[in-house]
C-alpha cells in the first residue's frame, strides 16, 4: 500500500463506516497544497483500491472503508482465567479451544442466540 492509499484509508477510517463521495475524499484525505495542485488526485486510486478490497463502493459511486470479517476473530484468554474456568466445573468445550502445546486458549466470538433476528 503506497502513501496515497494509506492517506485514503486513514481518512475513511474517521468516517465510521459512512459512504463518502470521491470529491470529498480528494479534498480531505490530503493537505491543502496537494489538493490545490491536483484536485482529482484520488480519482484513479479509488477504483483500484475497491478492486483490491481495501474499500467498498455503493451504487452512487461513494466509498467507505471495507469492514473486516468478524467471524474469524478470536479472543485471547489469560492462563489464570483459563484455569479458573476449568476449575468451575462447567463445560466450556464449545467456547475454549485448548491447543496441544499448552499455550493460552482462544475463545471464538459467541454465536447469536437462537430466535434472534441478527
C-alpha positions as CSV (number, residue, x, y, z in Angstrom):
1,X,0.0,0.0,0.0
2,X,1.5,3.3,-1.1
3,X,1.3,6.6,0.8
4,X,-1.7,7.8,-1.3
5,X,-3.7,4.7,-0.5
6,X,-2.7,5.0,3.2
7,X,-3.9,8.6,3.3
8,X,-7.3,7.5,1.8
9,X,-7.6,4.6,4.3
10,X,-6.7,6.9,7.2
11,X,-9.3,9.4,6.2
12,X,-12.1,6.8,5.6
13,X,-11.3,5.3,9.0
14,X,-12.5,8.6,10.6
15,X,-15.9,8.4,8.7
16,X,-17.1,5.5,10.9
17,X,-18.5,3.3,8.1
18,X,-20.3,6.0,6.1
19,X,-20.0,6.3,2.4
20,X,-18.1,9.4,1.2
21,X,-18.1,11.0,-2.2
22,X,-14.8,10.8,-4.3
23,X,-14.6,14.6,-4.4
24,X,-14.8,14.7,-0.6
25,X,-12.1,12.1,-0.3
26,X,-9.9,14.1,-2.7
27,X,-10.3,17.2,-0.6
28,X,-10.0,15.8,2.9
29,X,-7.5,12.9,2.6
30,X,-4.6,15.2,1.7
31,X,-3.2,18.6,2.6
32,X,-4.3,21.9,1.1
33,X,-1.2,22.2,-1.1
34,X,-1.7,18.7,-2.7
35,X,-5.4,19.5,-3.3
36,X,-4.7,22.8,-5.0
37,X,-2.1,21.2,-7.3
38,X,-4.3,18.3,-8.3
39,X,-7.9,18.4,-7.0
40,X,-8.7,14.9,-8.6
41,X,-5.6,13.1,-7.3
42,X,-7.5,10.2,-5.8
43,X,-9.9,9.5,-8.7
44,X,-7.6,6.8,-10.3
45,X,-6.7,5.3,-7.0
46,X,-10.2,4.7,-5.6
47,X,-11.4,2.1,-8.2
48,X,-8.1,0.2,-7.8
49,X,-8.5,0.1,-4.0
50,X,-12.1,-1.1,-4.4
51,X,-10.9,-3.9,-6.7
52,X,-8.2,-4.9,-4.1
53,X,-10.8,-5.0,-1.3
54,X,-9.5,-2.2,0.9
55,X,-12.6,0.0,0.3
56,X,-16.2,-0.6,-0.8
57,X,-18.2,1.3,-3.4
58,X,-22.0,1.8,-3.3
59,X,-24.4,2.4,-6.3
60,X,-23.9,6.1,-6.2
61,X,-20.1,5.9,-6.6
62,X,-19.3,6.7,-3.0
63,X,-16.7,4.9,-1.0
64,X,-16.2,3.6,2.5
65,X,-13.6,1.5,4.3
66,X,-14.2,-2.2,3.9
67,X,-15.4,-3.9,7.0
68,X,-13.3,-6.6,8.5
69,X,-14.6,-10.1,8.8
70,X,-15.7,-10.6,12.4
71,X,-16.4,-14.3,12.0
72,X,-12.7,-15.1,12.0
73,X,-11.8,-13.1,15.1
74,X,-10.8,-14.9,18.2
75,X,-10.2,-13.6,21.8
76,X,-7.2,-14.5,23.9
77,X,-7.8,-15.8,27.4
78,X,-5.1,-15.4,30.1
79,X,-3.8,-18.7,31.5
80,X,-5.0,-17.9,35.0
81,X,-8.5,-17.1,33.7
82,X,-8.4,-20.4,31.7
83,X,-7.6,-22.2,34.9
84,X,-10.5,-20.6,36.8
85,X,-12.9,-21.6,34.0
86,X,-11.6,-25.2,34.0
87,X,-11.9,-25.4,37.8
88,X,-15.5,-24.1,37.8
89,X,-16.8,-27.5,36.7
90,X,-18.8,-26.0,33.8
91,X,-18.4,-27.3,30.2
92,X,-16.7,-24.7,28.0
93,X,-15.7,-27.1,25.3
94,X,-17.6,-25.2,22.7
95,X,-16.1,-21.9,23.7
96,X,-12.5,-22.7,24.7
97,X,-10.1,-24.3,22.3
98,X,-7.2,-26.0,24.0
99,X,-4.1,-26.0,21.9
100,X,-2.0,-29.2,22.3
101,X,1.2,-27.3,23.3
102,X,-0.3,-25.7,26.4
103,X,-0.4,-22.1,25.0
104,X,-3.2,-19.8,26.2
105,X,-6.6,-20.7,24.8
106,X,-8.5,-18.8,22.2
107,X,-12.2,-18.2,22.5
108,X,-14.2,-17.6,19.3
109,X,-16.9,-14.9,19.4
110,X,-20.2,-16.1,20.9
111,X,-22.9,-17.2,18.5
112,X,-26.1,-15.2,18.5
113,X,-28.9,-16.7,20.5
114,X,-31.5,-18.8,18.6
115,X,-34.5,-16.9,17.6
116,X,-32.7,-13.6,17.4
117,X,-33.1,-11.7,14.1
118,X,-29.4,-10.6,14.0
